[in-house]
């Protein structure tokens, strides 16, 4: 009688090889990378849409201020509001341009006294979602940010060429009043734009190329032109003297050198 040799059944190996593990890990990392990139693009697009919407609201408010005129020294009807100044009232209320716009947007109010905001600054349309700074961070009361340039980071910059600094008693020459009829190129003259987070000026006013809203944290800056259109302008254009003057001045433009 022969004894049969019993051979145990062969079990297939279930463990991954090193190569297979590396392939799986690579695929996971690739998917994570794609997801992160997609999220970043969607987030950036969402913030850009928010900025455009906010700028249009602010533009509408400033246009109403210009149309009505405000008791800000020599700021008359159909002239652009100043970027800062004092109101002609019993308390000579100080303001920056945000206060004038915020009042029209029912965010701020005044009764012959200082401006008072009903919301935190960074919870309003004046907060730049791209900014790393919170507008008015640390300020306990909700009054004007006039005189608080450190707290003004995170908002938008106003083109002083269109407004200037006005207070009661200013002469026309010093107040830099610009009337709507004087703007020769409303489609290309910047009204206000995204602020440069590194600047320290009241109300984020920009007066020359060094103060332009260049948005150093990215390649382009959102700018609202006098016509009301919001345009994305590359920093390389805003940083060039000729193109900066083209975008920001109210004088006749050199169309042969249009950026």
Backbone torsions as a table, in degrees:
resi	resn	phi	psi	omega
1	UNK	NA	127.4	-179.5
2	UNK	-89.1	138.8	176.3
3	UNK	-92.2	120.5	179.3
4	UNK	-79.6	136.3	178.5
5	UNK	-84.8	121.0	179.9
6	UNK	-88.1	118.9	179.2
7	UNK	-99.6	120.3	-179.8
8	UNK	-61.8	144.4	-179.1
9	UNK	-63.7	144.9	179.8
10	UNK	-83.5	124.5	177.1
11	UNK	-92.8	134.2	178.8
12	UNK	-69.9	146.7	-179.3
13	UNK	-74.4	132.1	-179.4
14	UNK	-102.7	-11.2	-177.5
15	UNK	-76.3	146.2	176.2
16	UNK	-78.3	145.9	173.0
17	UNK	-81.1	166.4	-179.9
18	UNK	-60.9	-39.6	179.6
19	UNK	-63.4	-43.4	-180.0
20	UNK	-63.5	-40.4	177.8
21	UNK	-61.7	-43.1	179.7
22	UNK	-63.2	-39.2	178.6
23	UNK	-63.5	-45.1	179.9
24	UNK	-62.6	-46.0	179.9
25	UNK	-60.8	-41.9	179.6
26	UNK	-61.9	-41.8	178.8
27	UNK	-64.2	-42.3	179.0
28	UNK	-62.1	-45.9	179.8
29	UNK	-62.6	-38.3	179.0
30	UNK	-64.1	-42.7	179.4
31	UNK	-65.4	-41.0	177.5
32	UNK	-62.3	-42.5	179.8
33	UNK	-62.5	-43.6	179.1
34	UNK	-63.6	-42.9	179.4
35	UNK	-63.3	-42.3	179.5
36	UNK	-64.4	-44.2	179.7
37	UNK	-62.6	-43.5	179.5
38	UNK	-64.1	-43.2	178.7
39	UNK	-61.9	-42.2	-179.8
40	UNK	-62.3	-41.7	-179.8
41	UNK	-67.1	-42.6	179.5
42	UNK	-64.6	-42.0	179.7
43	UNK	-63.3	-43.3	179.5
44	UNK	-64.2	-41.7	179.3
45	UNK	-64.2	-39.0	179.5
46	UNK	-65.5	-42.9	179.0
47	UNK	-66.0	-38.3	178.6
48	UNK	-63.7	-41.2	178.5
49	UNK	-64.6	-37.9	178.1
50	UNK	-64.2	-44.7	179.2
51	UNK	-60.9	-45.3	179.9
52	UNK	-59.5	-45.6	179.6
53	UNK	-62.6	-45.5	-179.6
54	UNK	-63.2	-42.1	-179.1
55	UNK	-62.5	-38.4	179.8
56	UNK	-66.4	-37.4	177.4
57	UNK	-66.3	-43.7	179.7
58	UNK	-65.6	-40.2	178.5
59	UNK	-59.6	-44.9	179.3
60	UNK	-59.8	-42.2	-180.0
61	UNK	-65.0	-45.0	-179.3
62	UNK	-67.4	-33.3	177.0
63	UNK	-64.6	-39.1	177.5
64	UNK	-65.1	-40.4	177.7
65	UNK	-61.4	-42.9	180.0
66	UNK	-65.2	-41.6	-176.8
67	UNK	-67.2	-38.1	-176.6
68	UNK	-86.3	-30.6	-172.8
69	UNK	80.6	146.7	179.3
70	UNK	-130.8	153.0	-178.9
71	UNK	-77.2	69.1	-178.2
72	UNK	-120.1	64.5	-178.5
73	UNK	71.3	-112.9	-175.5
74	UNK	-101.4	18.7	179.4
75	UNK	-80.6	103.0	-178.8
76	UNK	-99.5	-177.4	179.4
77	UNK	-66.0	149.7	178.7
78	UNK	61.1	23.1	171.1
79	UNK	-121.9	152.4	-176.4
80	UNK	-72.0	139.9	-179.4
81	UNK	-66.8	149.4	177.8
82	UNK	-70.4	161.2	179.7
83	UNK	-82.0	-21.1	172.6
84	UNK	-161.2	165.1	179.0
85	UNK	164.6	-155.4	178.4
86	UNK	-130.3	145.9	177.4
87	UNK	-85.8	149.3	177.2
88	UNK	-83.1	82.6	175.8
89	UNK	-143.3	-178.6	-173.9
90	UNK	-62.4	-28.0	-177.4
91	UNK	-104.3	4.6	-178.4
92	UNK	47.1	58.4	-174.8
93	UNK	-61.0	125.6	176.4
94	UNK	-80.6	153.2	179.1
95	UNK	-155.6	160.0	163.1
96	UNK	-115.9	165.7	-170.5
97	UNK	-58.5	-27.8	178.0
98	UNK	-58.7	-37.5	-178.4
99	UNK	-61.2	-42.3	-178.9
100	UNK	-64.1	-43.1	179.6
101	UNK	-70.5	-41.9	-178.1
102	UNK	-62.4	-33.5	178.3
103	UNK	-63.9	-41.1	178.4
104	UNK	-67.6	-28.7	-178.3
105	UNK	-90.6	10.6	-179.2
106	UNK	56.1	30.5	175.6
107	UNK	-96.7	-29.6	179.7
108	UNK	-128.4	155.8	177.7
109	UNK	-147.3	163.9	178.1
110	UNK	-151.8	142.6	174.9
111	UNK	-125.7	78.9	-176.8
112	UNK	56.1	23.9	179.1
113	UNK	-141.7	-164.8	-178.3
114	UNK	-63.6	154.1	174.9
115	UNK	-67.1	143.1	174.4
116	UNK	-135.8	127.8	-178.0
117	UNK	-90.9	142.6	-179.3
118	UNK	-87.7	-11.9	178.6
119	UNK	-128.8	162.7	170.5
120	UNK	-65.7	144.1	-174.8
121	UNK	-57.2	-41.1	-175.8
122	UNK	-77.4	0.1	177.6
123	UNK	-106.3	18.0	-178.8
124	UNK	-120.3	177.3	179.5
125	UNK	-67.9	-7.7	-178.8
126	UNK	-87.0	-7.7	175.7
127	UNK	-80.1	127.7	176.5
128	UNK	-85.0	114.2	-176.6
129	UNK	-65.1	-18.6	177.8
130	UNK	-82.4	-16.9	-174.4
131	UNK	-72.8	145.1	176.3
132	UNK	-84.5	-5.4	-178.4
133	UNK	-107.2	144.3	174.1
134	UNK	-91.3	125.1	-179.0
135	UNK	-62.1	126.5	178.9
136	UNK	71.0	21.1	-176.5
137	UNK	-57.1	127.6	177.3
138	UNK	88.3	-8.7	-179.6
139	UNK	-79.5	124.5	-173.9
140	UNK	-82.7	-41.1	177.1
141	UNK	-89.2	168.9	-174.8
142	UNK	-112.7	38.0	177.5
143	UNK	-84.3	-175.3	-178.9
144	UNK	-61.4	152.4	176.5
145	UNK	-93.9	12.1	177.1
146	UNK	-58.8	127.0	179.8
147	UNK	87.2	3.5	179.2
148	UNK	-121.5	65.0	-176.5
149	UNK	-59.7	-32.0	178.8
150	UNK	-62.0	-35.9	-177.1
151	UNK	-84.9	-7.3	-176.2
152	UNK	-84.4	-6.5	180.0
153	UNK	-63.7	143.3	176.6
154	UNK	103.2	8.3	-178.9
155	UNK	-117.9	-145.1	-177.5
156	UNK	-118.0	154.2	-177.6
157	UNK	-101.6	137.9	-178.6
158	UNK	-101.9	138.2	179.6
159	UNK	-78.4	107.8	-176.5
160	UNK	-65.2	-19.9	176.5
161	UNK	-58.1	-27.4	-178.0
162	UNK	-97.0	-2.8	-176.2
163	UNK	-141.3	-69.8	-177.5
164	UNK	88.5	-179.6	-177.6
165	UNK	-100.9	116.7	-174.7
166	UNK	-121.6	138.8	173.3
167	UNK	-147.4	158.4	-179.4
168	UNK	-53.3	132.6	178.9
169	UNK	96.5	-9.3	178.0
170	UNK	-63.9	146.6	173.6
171	UNK	-85.7	159.0	-179.5
172	UNK	-58.4	-34.0	-177.8
173	UNK	-67.7	-36.4	-176.3
174	UNK	-85.7	-19.6	-173.4
175	UNK	-87.7	-9.3	174.7
176	UNK	55.1	43.3	179.3
177	UNK	-71.8	130.7	176.6
178	UNK	-121.6	120.2	178.9
179	UNK	-87.3	155.2	-178.2
180	UNK	-56.1	-38.6	-177.4
181	UNK	-66.9	-17.1	-178.7
182	UNK	-86.6	-11.6	-178.8
183	UNK	-81.1	112.4	-174.6
184	UNK	-81.9	-21.4	-175.5
185	UNK	-139.2	75.0	-176.5
186	UNK	-63.4	-21.1	-178.8
187	UNK	-77.4	-15.2	-175.0
188	UNK	-131.8	7.6	178.7
189	UNK	-99.2	119.2	-176.8
190	UNK	-70.1	129.7	175.9
191	UNK	-88.6	-56.5	173.3
192	UNK	-153.7	164.4	-176.6
193	UNK	-150.5	177.0	176.4
194	UNK	-59.6	141.2	-179.0
195	UNK	-78.6	156.0	169.7
196	UNK	-89.8	116.7	-173.1
197	UNK	-61.0	-15.5	-176.7
198	UNK	-87.7	-13.8	-177.3
199	UNK	-75.4	151.4	177.6
200	UNK	-129.3	77.7	178.7
201	UNK	-135.3	149.0	-178.6
202	UNK	-59.3	128.2	174.7
203	UNK	64.5	13.2	179.1
204	UNK	54.8	52.0	176.1
205	UNK	-79.9	142.1	172.5
206	UNK	-122.4	129.5	-174.7
207	UNK	-117.5	-19.6	178.6
208	UNK	-148.3	-178.2	-172.4
209	UNK	-63.0	-28.3	179.9
210	UNK	-71.5	-23.3	-179.0
211	UNK	-103.4	7.4	-176.3
212	UNK	-61.8	148.8	178.9
213	UNK	-73.9	73.7	-170.8
214	UNK	-85.9	-7.8	176.9
215	UNK	53.2	64.8	-173.1
216	UNK	-60.6	-14.9	-177.4
217	UNK	-85.2	-0.5	176.5
218	UNK	-155.6	179.0	-171.7
219	UNK	-81.9	-21.3	-176.4
220	UNK	-135.8	161.2	178.5
221	UNK	-126.5	139.3	174.9
222	UNK	-77.3	129.5	-179.5
223	UNK	-131.3	138.2	176.6
224	UNK	-102.2	120.0	-179.3
225	UNK	-88.0	170.1	-173.4
226	UNK	-59.7	-30.0	-179.3
227	UNK	-71.5	-14.3	-179.7
228	UNK	104.9	-10.2	179.6
229	UNK	-75.5	140.2	177.1
230	UNK	-100.5	123.9	-176.7
231	UNK	-123.3	147.5	175.4
232	UNK	-97.0	112.4	-175.0
233	UNK	-111.9	129.9	-178.0
234	UNK	-66.7	140.4	-179.6
235	UNK	-60.1	-32.0	-178.6
236	UNK	-62.3	-26.1	176.2
237	UNK	-79.6	-43.5	-178.8
238	UNK	-66.0	-23.3	-177.4
239	UNK	-87.6	-6.9	178.5
240	UNK	-94.2	134.4	-174.4
241	UNK	-56.1	-49.3	-176.4
242	UNK	-62.7	-46.3	-178.1
243	UNK	-72.9	-33.0	176.8
244	UNK	-60.8	-45.7	179.4
245	UNK	-65.4	-34.9	178.3
246	UNK	-61.9	-44.5	-175.7
247	UNK	-76.4	-28.8	-168.0
248	UNK	-109.3	-18.5	-176.9
249	UNK	-89.1	159.0	178.0
250	UNK	-98.0	1.6	-179.5
251	UNK	-77.1	171.6	177.1
252	UNK	-59.0	136.0	-174.4
253	UNK	-93.0	151.8	174.7
254	UNK	-89.3	92.9	-174.4
255	UNK	-70.4	-16.7	176.6
256	UNK	-72.5	-17.2	-178.6
257	UNK	-117.2	29.0	-178.7
258	UNK	-65.8	126.9	-177.9
259	UNK	-62.5	NA	NA
